[in-house]
Amino acid sequence: MSSNQNPVSVPLVSEPMGILASLAAARRNILSIIPNIAVTQPMVSGRTGKRWHMVMDPASIRRMLLENLENYPKSLVTKNLLKPAIGDSLFIAEGAHWRWQRRAAAPAFTHRNMLNLAPFMTAAAERSSERIAQAHPQPVDVAQDMVRATFDVISDVTFSGDGSFDGDAVHRGIDAYIAEAGKISLFDILGFPDWMPRPGRMFSGQSLKQMKHIADDAVDARRNRGPKDVPDLLDLLLEGEDSETKRRMNTAELRDNLLTFIVAGHETTALTLAWSLYLCGFDQDVQDRARAEAQSVLQGRAAEGADVENLPFIRMIADEALRLYPPAGMISRTAMAADTLCGREVRKGDTVIIPIYALHRNQVLWEDADAFRPDRFADRRAIERYAYLPFGGGPRICIGASFALQEAVIILATLLSRFRFTSVPGAEPKPVMILTLRPEGGVWLKAEPV
C-alpha cells in the first residue's frame, strides 16, 4: 500500500446544487450534498428551499449540543422519520420527558452491568468466527456477518434467549422500516409543514405493527416471570426508575426504548466492525500490529469483557473507523430562536446541520484527515471534545456508547487473533448514508486462518 493512498471516501460536491439536484443526491446518499468546502471551513451556509447552516467548528457545536441545547431540538424531519418505529423514546424525546427516561435507563448502562453482558458478546464472537472459518477459502461479506453477530448480541442481551422473542421477525421489520424511512422526502427538504402526508411513509404499517406486538409480548412475559440470576437489559430497564420522580417505564415506553436499543444498537456496532475490518484489510501493517496485541492477550481463546482494557490498539482501530465512517454521518437541528454561531447569524426556523462526516475529516482539526491512522487516538485527551462525535455529545450523548465499544473490541480482537483479512480486488465498498453510513455492496474480504 502506498502512503499517498487513502481508504474509500464519499465524493463531496464542488458546485452548489438546486433543490431538485439536492433531492436526487440526498435520496442516493445524503452525505453527497455536503459541499467540499465543509472540510476546510468552520461553517458553511446556504439556502435550498430553507436557510441552512453546516457547522464544523467545535466551539459552536458545543454551544448547540451543550450550552444552548434547548434552542436546537432534533429536527422535525428526524422525528417524523423515526417516531412511527420508536415512539417518544430516549432517541426522540425532548425536555422533561427525555430527562426522566434518561435517568431511569442510565443505571442499566453502568460499567458493572456492561461487564455482566459481555459473555453474550464473547459467544457472538465465537459464532462469527465459526461462520468465517466455514466460508474459507471463499471471500466473505463481513458487513453482513457483523450485522448477524451484533443482532445476536442485542437480542440475547435484551431477551436473554427467551423463546418468546422472534428475533428474525423484528430484524425484518426494522430493515423494511429503515429502507423506507431513510429516503428523505422532497417535502422535508422544502420545509413543508408536518401535517402534510409524506409519500412512502404510509407503507410499513404491517411490519411495524408486528414488530411492536412481539416486543410488547416479550416485555409482559418478563414482568410476569421476574429477572434471571444475571439480569439482562430488559430486567435492568424494568427495574429502572427515575431517581427524582420515582417514575418507571410502562410497557409501551419500555417497548419503544427496547426497539430503540435494538435498532440503534445492532446496526451502528455492526457498521463500526465492518468498516474496522475493511480498514484492517486495507492496511496490513495495522492489522499485523492488532493481531499481535490480540494474540498475546487472548492466547487462542475468544475475547471477554475483562480483556477490553488490555486491548488499547484494537480500541484505537474502532475509534479511527468511527472517525472515518461515523454511523450517524449527519445530524440536523431546527433553531427555535435567533442565535449566533461562528460569528454568523442563525435565524429562528433555520436548519442547522452538524455533518459529522465532514467534521471528522475537517483539515483544520485533523492532520492528514482522510488517512487511516489509529495512533491519533493514542492520547484521547489531545482530541478536542467536540471535534469527534461518533456518539453525539452533550447530555444527549449516546447512552449505549460503552456497550458498543466493548462489543466492538471483543468481536474485533477475537476475529483478528484468528484470521488474516485481505481485500478482494475490485470489490471496494462504497460509503453511502441513507439513515446510517453503510458500505454499499458489502465488505468482501478473504479470511485466512492463522
MIVEXKOL-296438 format. One record per residue (C-alpha): x, y, z; residue number from 1. Coordinates in Angstrom, 1 decimal. Layout:
// residues N
REC     east    north       up   resi
REC        X        Y        Z    NUM
...
// end
This chain:
// residues 450
REC     east    north       up   resi
REC      0.0      0.0      0.0      1
REC      1.5      3.3     -1.0      2
REC      1.4      6.0      1.7      3
REC     -0.5      8.5     -0.5      4
REC     -3.4      6.2     -1.0      5
REC     -6.4      6.6      1.4      6
REC     -9.3      4.3      2.1      7
REC    -12.6      4.9      0.3      8
REC    -14.5      8.2      0.9      9
REC    -17.6     10.0     -0.2     10
REC    -17.1     12.4     -3.1     11
REC    -18.3     15.8     -1.8     12
REC    -19.8     18.5     -4.2     13
REC    -17.9     21.4     -5.5     14
REC    -20.8     23.3     -7.1     15
REC    -23.9     24.5     -5.2     16
REC    -27.0     22.3     -6.0     17
REC    -30.5     23.4     -6.6     18
REC    -33.5     21.8     -4.8     19
REC    -34.1     19.0     -7.3     20
REC    -30.5     18.1     -7.7     21
REC    -30.1     18.1     -3.8     22
REC    -33.1     15.9     -3.5     23
REC    -31.9     13.4     -6.1     24
REC    -28.4     13.4     -4.5     25
REC    -29.9     13.0     -0.9     26
REC    -32.0     10.0     -2.0     27
REC    -28.9      8.3     -3.3     28
REC    -26.5      9.3     -0.5     29
REC    -27.4     12.1      2.0     30
REC    -23.6     12.8      2.5     31
REC    -23.2     13.7     -1.1     32
REC    -25.0     17.0     -0.5     33
REC    -22.1     18.2      1.7     34
REC    -20.1     20.9     -0.1     35
REC    -16.4     20.2     -0.4     36
REC    -15.5     23.4      1.5     37
REC    -17.0     21.9      4.6     38
REC    -13.8     20.0      5.2     39
REC    -11.7     23.3      5.2     40
REC    -14.2     25.8      6.8     41
REC    -15.7     26.1     10.3     42
REC    -19.2     26.9      8.9     43
REC    -21.0     26.9      5.5     44
REC    -24.4     28.4      4.9     45
REC    -26.9     28.4      2.1     46
REC    -30.5     28.1      1.0     47
REC    -32.2     25.1     -0.6     48
REC    -35.9     26.0     -0.1     49
REC    -35.0     26.8      3.5     50
REC    -32.0     28.6      5.0     51
REC    -29.5     26.1      6.3     52
REC    -26.0     26.1      8.0     53
REC    -23.5     23.3      8.3     54
REC    -21.3     23.7     11.4     55
REC    -17.8     22.1     11.7     56
REC    -16.5     24.4     14.5     57
REC    -16.1     22.6     17.8     58
REC    -16.9     25.6     19.9     59
REC    -20.2     26.3     18.0     60
REC    -21.1     22.6     18.1     61
REC    -20.5     22.7     21.9     62
REC    -23.0     25.6     22.1     63
REC    -25.6     23.6     20.1     64
REC    -25.3     20.3     22.0     65
REC    -24.5     21.6     25.5     66
REC    -24.7     25.3     26.3     67
REC    -27.8     26.2     24.3     68
REC    -29.2     22.8     23.9     69
REC    -32.9     23.8     24.3     70
REC    -32.6     26.0     21.3     71
REC    -31.6     23.2     19.0     72
REC    -34.1     20.3     19.3     73
REC    -33.8     17.4     16.8     74
REC    -35.3     18.5     13.5     75
REC    -38.9     17.6     12.8     76
REC    -37.6     15.6      9.8     77
REC    -35.7     13.3     12.1     78
REC    -38.6     12.9     14.5     79
REC    -41.1     12.2     11.7     80
REC    -38.9      9.6     10.2     81
REC    -38.4      7.7     13.5     82
REC    -41.5      8.2     15.6     83
REC    -43.6      5.5     13.9     84
REC    -41.0      3.0     14.8     85
REC    -39.7      4.1     18.2     86
REC    -42.3      6.4     19.6     87
REC    -41.3      9.0     22.1     88
REC    -38.3      7.1     23.4     89
REC    -35.0      8.4     24.5     90
REC    -33.7      9.0     21.0     91
REC    -36.5     11.4     20.1     92
REC    -38.0     12.8     23.3     93
REC    -37.1     16.3     24.4     94
REC    -37.0     18.3     27.6     95
REC    -38.5     16.8     30.8     96
REC    -39.9     13.7     29.0     97
REC    -36.4     12.9     27.8     98
REC    -34.7     13.7     31.2     99
REC    -36.8     11.3     33.3    100
REC    -36.4      8.4     30.8    101
REC    -32.6      9.0     30.7    102
REC    -32.4      8.9     34.5    103
REC    -34.5      5.7     34.6    104
REC    -32.4      4.0     31.9    105
REC    -28.9      5.2     33.0    106
REC    -28.3      2.6     35.8    107
REC    -28.7     -0.2     33.2    108
REC    -25.6      1.0     31.4    109
REC    -23.1      1.1     34.3    110
REC    -19.7     -0.4     33.8    111
REC    -20.5     -3.4     36.0    112
REC    -23.7     -4.2     34.1    113
REC    -21.9     -3.9     30.8    114
REC    -19.3     -6.4     32.0    115
REC    -22.1     -8.8     33.1    116
REC    -23.4     -8.6     29.5    117
REC    -20.0     -9.3     27.9    118
REC    -20.4    -13.1     27.8    119
REC    -23.2    -12.6     25.2    120
REC    -20.6    -10.7     23.1    121
REC    -18.0    -13.4     23.5    122
REC    -20.5    -16.0     22.4    123
REC    -21.4    -14.0     19.3    124
REC    -17.7    -13.5     18.5    125
REC    -17.2    -17.3     18.7    126
REC    -20.2    -18.0     16.3    127
REC    -19.0    -15.3     13.9    128
REC    -15.5    -16.9     14.0    129
REC    -17.0    -20.3     13.1    130
REC    -19.0    -18.9     10.2    131
REC    -16.0    -17.1      8.8    132
REC    -13.9    -20.3      9.1    133
REC    -16.5    -22.3      7.3    134
REC    -16.6    -19.9      4.3    135
REC    -12.8    -20.3      3.7    136
REC    -11.4    -20.2      1.0    137
REC    -14.3    -18.2     -0.4    138
REC    -14.4    -14.5      0.4    139
REC    -16.9    -13.5      3.0    140
REC    -19.1    -10.3      3.2    141
REC    -18.0     -9.3      6.7    142
REC    -20.6     -6.5      6.7    143
REC    -23.4     -9.0      6.6    144
REC    -21.8    -11.2      9.1    145
REC    -21.3     -8.4     11.6    146
REC    -25.0     -7.4     11.3    147
REC    -25.8    -11.0     12.2    148
REC    -23.3    -11.0     15.1    149
REC    -24.5     -7.8     16.6    150
REC    -28.1     -8.7     16.2    151
REC    -27.4    -11.9     18.1    152
REC    -25.9     -9.8     20.9    153
REC    -28.7     -7.3     21.1    154
REC    -31.4     -9.9     21.1    155
REC    -29.5    -12.0     23.7    156
REC    -28.8     -9.1     26.0    157
REC    -32.4     -7.7     25.7    158
REC    -34.3    -11.0     25.9    159
REC    -31.5    -13.4     27.1    160
REC    -32.7    -16.3     24.9    161
REC    -36.4    -16.0     25.7    162
REC    -38.1    -18.4     23.4    163
REC    -40.9    -16.0     23.2    164
REC    -38.9    -13.5     21.1    165
REC    -38.9    -13.9     17.4    166
REC    -35.6    -12.0     16.6    167
REC    -35.8    -12.6     12.8    168
REC    -39.3    -11.0     12.5    169
REC    -38.1     -8.0     14.5    170
REC    -35.0     -7.8     12.3    171
REC    -37.1     -7.9      9.1    172
REC    -39.4     -5.2     10.4    173
REC    -36.5     -2.9     11.3    174
REC    -34.8     -3.4      8.0    175
REC    -38.0     -2.7      6.0    176
REC    -38.6      0.4      8.0    177
REC    -35.1      1.8      7.7    178
REC    -35.0      1.2      4.0    179
REC    -38.2      3.2      3.5    180
REC    -37.8      5.8      6.2    181
REC    -34.3      6.7      5.1    182
REC    -35.5      8.0      1.7    183
REC    -35.6     11.7      2.5    184
REC    -38.8     13.2      1.2    185
REC    -38.8     16.3     -1.0    186
REC    -41.4     17.8      1.3    187
REC    -38.9     17.7      4.1    188
REC    -36.1     19.5      2.2    189
REC    -38.6     22.1      1.0    190
REC    -39.7     22.6      4.6    191
REC    -43.4     21.8      4.0    192
REC    -45.4     21.6      7.3    193
REC    -45.5     18.3      9.2    194
REC    -49.2     17.6      8.8    195
REC    -48.8     17.1      5.0    196
REC    -48.7     13.4      4.4    197
REC    -45.4     12.1      3.1    198
REC    -45.4      9.6      0.2    199
REC    -43.6      6.4      1.1    200
REC    -44.2      6.8      4.9    201
REC    -47.7      5.4      4.8    202
REC    -46.5      1.9      3.9    203
REC    -44.6     -0.2      6.5    204
REC    -47.5     -0.2      8.9    205
REC    -47.8     -4.0      8.9    206
REC    -44.2     -4.9      9.6    207
REC    -44.1     -2.2     12.3    208
REC    -47.2     -3.4     14.0    209
REC    -45.9     -7.0     14.1    210
REC    -42.6     -5.8     15.5    211
REC    -44.2     -3.8     18.3    212
REC    -46.6     -6.7     19.1    213
REC    -43.6     -9.1     19.5    214
REC    -41.8     -6.7     21.8    215
REC    -44.9     -6.0     23.9    216
REC    -45.4     -9.7     24.5    217
REC    -41.8    -10.1     25.5    218
REC    -42.0     -7.2     28.0    219
REC    -45.2     -8.5     29.5    220
REC    -43.9    -12.1     29.7    221
REC    -40.8    -10.9     31.6    222
REC    -42.8     -8.8     34.0    223
REC    -44.7    -11.9     35.0    224
REC    -41.6    -14.1     35.2    225
REC    -39.2    -11.8     37.0    226
REC    -35.5    -11.4     36.5    227
REC    -32.8    -14.0     35.9    228
REC    -29.8    -14.6     38.1    229
REC    -27.7    -12.3     35.9    230
REC    -30.1     -9.6     34.9    231
REC    -30.2     -8.8     31.1    232
REC    -31.0     -5.4     29.6    233
REC    -34.8     -5.9     29.8    234
REC    -34.6     -6.8     33.5    235
REC    -32.4     -3.8     34.2    236
REC    -34.9     -1.4     32.4    237
REC    -37.9     -3.0     34.1    238
REC    -36.2     -2.2     37.5    239
REC    -35.0      1.2     36.5    240
REC    -36.7      4.2     38.0    241
REC    -36.2      8.0     37.7    242
REC    -34.3      8.9     40.9    243
REC    -36.1     12.3     41.1    244
REC    -39.7     11.4     40.2    245
REC    -39.6      7.7     41.1    246
REC    -41.4      7.1     37.8    247
REC    -40.9      3.8     36.0    248
REC    -41.5      2.9     32.3    249
REC    -44.8      1.4     31.3    250
REC    -44.9     -1.4     28.7    251
REC    -45.2      1.0     25.7    252
REC    -42.3      3.2     27.0    253
REC    -40.2      0.1     27.7    254
REC    -41.0     -1.3     24.3    255
REC    -40.1      1.9     22.4    256
REC    -36.8      2.2     24.3    257
REC    -36.0     -1.5     23.7    258
REC    -36.7     -1.1     20.0    259
REC    -34.5      2.0     20.0    260
REC    -31.7      0.0     21.6    261
REC    -32.2     -2.9     19.1    262
REC    -32.4     -0.5     16.1    263
REC    -29.6      1.8     17.2    264
REC    -27.6     -0.8     19.0    265
REC    -27.0     -3.5     16.5    266
REC    -26.7     -1.7     13.2    267
REC    -24.2      1.0     14.4    268
REC    -21.9     -1.5     16.1    269
REC    -22.1     -3.8     13.0    270
REC    -21.1     -0.9     10.8    271
REC    -18.2      0.0     13.2    272
REC    -17.0     -3.6     12.9    273
REC    -17.4     -3.8      9.1    274
REC    -15.5     -0.6      8.5    275
REC    -12.8     -1.6     11.0    276
REC    -12.3     -4.9      9.2    277
REC    -12.3     -3.2      5.8    278
REC     -9.6     -0.8      7.2    279
REC     -7.5     -3.7      8.5    280
REC     -7.7     -5.4      5.1    281
REC     -6.7     -2.1      3.6    282
REC     -3.6     -1.7      5.8    283
REC     -1.9     -5.0      6.6    284
REC      0.7     -3.3      8.9    285
REC     -2.0     -2.0     11.2    286
REC     -3.6     -5.5     11.1    287
REC     -0.4     -7.3     12.0    288
REC      0.1     -5.0     15.0    289
REC     -3.5     -5.5     16.1    290
REC     -3.2     -9.3     15.7    291
REC      0.0     -9.4     17.8    292
REC     -1.8     -7.5     20.6    293
REC     -4.9     -9.7     20.4    294
REC     -2.9    -13.0     20.3    295
REC     -0.7    -12.0     23.3    296
REC     -3.8    -11.2     25.4    297
REC     -6.1    -13.9     24.3    298
REC     -3.8    -16.9     23.8    299
REC     -6.2    -18.6     21.4    300
REC     -9.5    -18.0     23.3    301
REC    -12.2    -15.5     22.4    302
REC    -12.1    -12.1     24.0    303
REC    -14.0    -11.4     27.2    304
REC    -15.2     -8.2     28.9    305
REC    -12.1     -8.2     31.3    306
REC     -9.8     -8.2     28.2    307
REC    -11.0     -4.9     26.8    308
REC     -8.8     -2.6     28.8    309
REC     -5.7     -4.7     27.7    310
REC     -6.5     -4.2     24.0    311
REC     -5.8     -0.5     23.5    312
REC     -4.7     -0.7     19.9    313
REC     -7.8     -2.7     18.9    314
REC     -9.9      0.1     20.5    315
REC     -7.9      2.7     18.5    316
REC     -8.8      0.9     15.3    317
REC    -12.5      1.1     16.2    318
REC    -12.2      4.8     17.2    319
REC    -10.5      5.6     13.9    320
REC    -13.1      3.6     11.9    321
REC    -15.8      5.7     13.8    322
REC    -13.9      8.8     12.7    323
REC    -13.7      7.9      9.0    324
REC    -17.1      6.3      8.8    325
REC    -19.4      7.6     11.6    326
REC    -22.6      5.6     11.5    327
REC    -24.7      8.7     12.1    328
REC    -22.8     10.8      9.5    329
REC    -25.0     13.9      9.8    330
REC    -27.4     15.2     12.4    331
REC    -29.8     18.1     11.9    332
REC    -31.5     20.5     14.3    333
REC    -34.0     23.3     14.0    334
REC    -33.2     26.7     15.6    335
REC    -36.1     27.7     17.9    336
REC    -34.8     31.2     18.3    337
REC    -32.2     33.5     16.8    338
REC    -28.6     32.7     17.8    339
REC    -25.0     33.4     16.7    340
REC    -22.7     30.6     15.7    341
REC    -19.2     31.2     14.4    342
REC    -20.0     35.0     14.4    343
REC    -22.8     34.3     11.9    344
REC    -26.5     35.0     12.3    345
REC    -28.8     32.0     12.8    346
REC    -32.5     32.9     12.5    347
REC    -35.4     31.2     14.1    348
REC    -36.6     28.2     11.9    349
REC    -33.2     27.8     10.2    350
REC    -32.0     24.2      9.7    351
REC    -28.6     23.8     11.5    352
REC    -26.7     20.7     10.4    353
REC    -23.7     19.0     12.0    354
REC    -22.2     17.0      9.2    355
REC    -20.2     14.6     11.4    356
REC    -18.7     13.0      8.4    357
REC    -17.2     16.4      7.3    358
REC    -16.3     17.4     10.9    359
REC    -14.3     14.1     11.3    360
REC    -12.4     14.9      8.0    361
REC    -12.0     18.6      8.6    362
REC     -8.5     19.5      7.6    363
REC     -8.2     22.3     10.2    364
REC     -9.0     19.8     13.0    365
REC     -7.3     16.6     11.8    366
REC     -3.9     16.1     10.3    367
REC     -4.0     14.2      7.0    368
REC     -7.7     13.9      7.6    369
REC     -8.6     11.2      5.0    370
REC     -5.8      8.8      6.1    371
REC     -6.3      5.8      8.3    372
REC     -4.1      6.4     11.3    373
REC     -5.4      4.6     14.5    374
REC     -2.5      6.2     16.5    375
REC     -4.3      9.5     16.5    376
REC     -6.2      8.0     19.4    377
REC     -3.2      7.0     21.4    378
REC     -3.8     10.1     23.6    379
REC     -7.5     10.8     23.8    380
REC     -7.0     13.9     25.8    381
REC     -5.3     15.5     22.9    382
REC     -8.5     15.3     20.8    383
REC    -10.8     18.3     21.0    384
REC    -14.0     17.1     22.7    385
REC    -16.5     18.5     20.1    386
REC    -14.3     17.6     17.1    387
REC    -15.1     13.9     17.4    388
REC    -18.7     12.9     17.8    389
REC    -19.3      9.3     16.8    390
REC    -21.9      9.0     19.6    391
REC    -23.0     12.7     19.6    392
REC    -22.2     15.0     22.5    393
REC    -23.5     16.9     25.5    394
REC    -26.1     15.5     27.8    395
REC    -27.7     13.6     24.9    396
REC    -24.5     11.6     24.2    397
REC    -25.4      8.0     23.2    398
REC    -26.3      6.1     26.4    399
REC    -25.1      2.9     24.8    400
REC    -21.6      4.1     23.8    401
REC    -19.7      2.0     26.3    402
REC    -21.8     -1.1     25.4    403
REC    -21.0     -0.6     21.7    404
REC    -17.3     -0.1     22.2    405
REC    -17.0     -3.1     24.5    406
REC    -18.8     -5.2     21.9    407
REC    -16.7     -3.9     19.0    408
REC    -13.4     -4.6     20.8    409
REC    -14.4     -8.1     21.9    410
REC    -15.5     -9.2     18.4    411
REC    -12.7     -7.4     16.5    412
REC    -10.0     -8.8     18.8    413
REC    -11.4    -12.4     18.5    414
REC    -11.5    -12.3     14.7    415
REC     -8.1    -10.6     14.2    416
REC     -6.4    -13.1     16.5    417
REC     -7.7    -15.9     14.3    418
REC     -7.7    -14.7     10.7    419
REC     -5.7    -12.6      8.3    420
REC     -8.1    -10.5      6.3    421
REC     -7.2     -9.3      2.8    422
REC     -9.3     -7.2      0.5    423
REC    -10.8     -8.7     -2.7    424
REC     -9.6     -6.8     -5.8    425
REC    -12.3     -4.8     -7.5    426
REC    -14.8     -5.2     -4.6    427
REC    -14.3     -1.9     -2.7    428
REC    -17.2     -0.9     -0.5    429
REC    -18.9      2.4     -1.3    430
REC    -19.8      4.6      1.8    431
REC    -23.4      5.6      1.3    432
REC    -25.6      7.2      4.0    433
REC    -29.3      6.8      3.9    434
REC    -30.1      6.6      7.6    435
REC    -26.7      5.3      8.6    436
REC    -23.3      5.2      6.8    437
REC    -23.3      1.8      5.2    438
REC    -20.8      0.1      3.0    439
REC    -22.8     -0.3     -0.2    440
REC    -22.0     -3.6     -1.9    441
REC    -20.8     -5.1      1.4    442
REC    -17.2     -5.5      2.7    443
REC    -15.8     -8.6      0.9    444
REC    -12.6     -9.9      2.4    445
REC    -10.7    -13.1      2.2    446
REC    -10.2    -14.6      5.7    447
REC     -7.1    -16.9      6.0    448
REC     -7.0    -18.8      9.4    449
REC     -3.7    -18.0     11.2    450
// end
